[in-house]
Amino acid sequence: MLRPPEATTRPRWHNLCMDRDSQLELYGLVAVRLKEAHARVRDLQVPEGVRMALSRRLLVVTAAAKHDLADAARRLDRLMKELDEGRFPEGVEDV
């Protein structure tokens, strides 16, 4: 059996920074919800400018998850609530 020259299971910073139980569980939850949010935004029947603004917000949440997972979860909750209520960015020019 061929093995890679370097094992892929070595400790990485994201594994060392997370509490094994709660932080890892929250990371998984945020990842699943981000995937759902991207699918919802993609499927919305809105002008392209609105979709782009929502996509940018999702990218900000994704970037925040790398540094502050709890803050990213709060931002994602807020965005999903706005989507549920049908509140979309206004004053966005169509591309």
Phi, psi and omega in degrees: 000132178276137179242146177296151182298335180229127181298143182270001182256017180293154179300136177238161185302320183291332176285326182282333184277342186263137169294130189304326186266289189289316183294317180293321177296317178296320178302314179297319179296315179296319180298315179295317181292325176297319179298316178297318181297317178298319179295319179296315181296318180299324185271355181295143175265077181226163176302152183301324179298321178294316179299319179295319178297317178294321178297321177297319177298320178296323177294324177295317178297318179299316179294321180296327181297336180286338186243325182215092187296320180296318178295319178298319179297318178296316179298319180293319176302316180297315180296316180296323178297317178297319178296318179299323182275357179074022178267117182240159178303138179253160177071021179266126180285142177284142182270000000 
